[in-house]
């Protein structure tokens, strides 16, 4: 997934900030690998991560991460490479994440995004999910069994 991120996404879209010059420096690429390996490939994984595949090509990643509060909730996260944005891939992936959460008996799914992320804001509105501003982030909460599917 690192190759997809480097070729088709901004580092700020796929990992926590790393100091230094803008762009995909070697240090930032190494930090990307360390971050994601520590989350999904650790001895005791923090989250479940999925490759987003269109055709036979990996174009992004999705995740479900258990939250401390509220108990039993998960945070859903999706990033799609720029060349596949605007084609409905993100909505289709979110639907699959919600289906998985529902199948696992998860009652609450959280989605958060930056206020400038118009695509996610529009997707949440179509699904009937209200996003609330919390500092520099918009957050929405959904019941995967009750939400309008994208």
N, C-alpha and C positions, 0 to 999 in steps of 0.2 A: 504494500500500500504506500510505502514511502515514495516509490517512483511516481505513482499517480499524484500524490500530494505535491511533490516537487514540480512536476510537469504541469499541473492543472489546478492548483489551489494556492492561496496565500497562506503562509505559516500561521497567521492569526486565526484562520478559519479551522485549523485542524489540531491545535495544541496550545498549551499555555504559553504566554509570552517568554521569549528568551532575549536577553540583552544583545546588543551589537548592531551592526548595520542591517538595513532592510533586506529582505529576500532570503533565499535558501542557502545560507552559509553552511560549510561543513559541520560547524558546531551545532547549528540549528537542526540539521538532518540527523545528527547523532542524538540530540535531545528528543527529537520526534520518536526515534526508535526506542530510546530508554523510557519515555513517557508511556507509549502504547504497550510496550512489553511489560511494564510494571502494572498496568491496568488489567490486561486480558490474558497475559501469558505467565503471570506470576504463579508460584506454587499454590497460593490461595488467591485466585483472581478477584479483582474488585468489581469487574463488570464483564458482561458478555459482549463481544465485538463480532460484527459480521462484515464480510466484504460485500459491497454493492456491485453486482455484475450486470452489465447490459450486453446482450449477445454473449460473447466469450471474453469480454474485456472488463477488468476491474475498473470502476469509475468513481469509487468512493467508499465510505464506510458508515456503518450504523452501530449503535450500541444501546444496551439497556443496563443501567447502573442502579443497584439498590440504594435507597435513600434511608438515612437515619430517621428522619421525620417527614411526613407522617409514616408510622410503621407500616411496612408492607408496600410502600410506594416505590416506583422506579422512575428514573429520569431517562427519557429517550433522547438520543442524539443522532444526528445525521449530517454528513457532509458529502456533497457531490462535486466532482470536478467541474470547473467552469464550462467545459465543452459539452456537458450533458445537462446543464441547468436549463430550466424553462421548458423541459420536455415531459414533465410529469413524473420523473424518476423519484424525486423526493417524496411526493405524495404517495406513490406506490410503495416506497420503502416504509414510510410512516404507517401505512395501512398494515403491512406485514408485522411491524413492531407491535402495533396495537393488537393484532390477531394473536401474536405470541404471548403478550401480556395477559390477554383474556384467557387463553388456553392454560396458562400457568396459575390462574386464579388471582392475578394481581388486580386490585381494585382501583388504584390511582396511578396515573402516568403524568409526569411533569415534562413540559417542553419549555426551554428558555432560548432566547435569541437576542441579538443586538437590535436596538430600535431601527437601525437603517436596513435591516433585512426584510425588505418588502415582500419577497416571495413567501417567507415563513409567516409573516403577518397576514397575508392574503389567504394562505392555506388554512391557518387557524380560524380566520373569520368564516371561511366556507364550511368549516367543520363545526361552527358554533362555539368555538373556544375563545373565551375572553382572555386577552393578555393584559397583565397588570405590570406596570413599571415598578421595579425594585432597584433603585440606583441606576446603573448603566445597563440593566438587563430587563427584558420583557419576559414574564413567566406566565404560563397557562397550565391549568390542571384539568385532567379529564378522567372520566370513568371509561375504560376501554370497551365496556359492554353497552354504554349508552351514547357514546359520541357518534356524530354523523361521520360516516367514512368519507375520506377524501376522494 
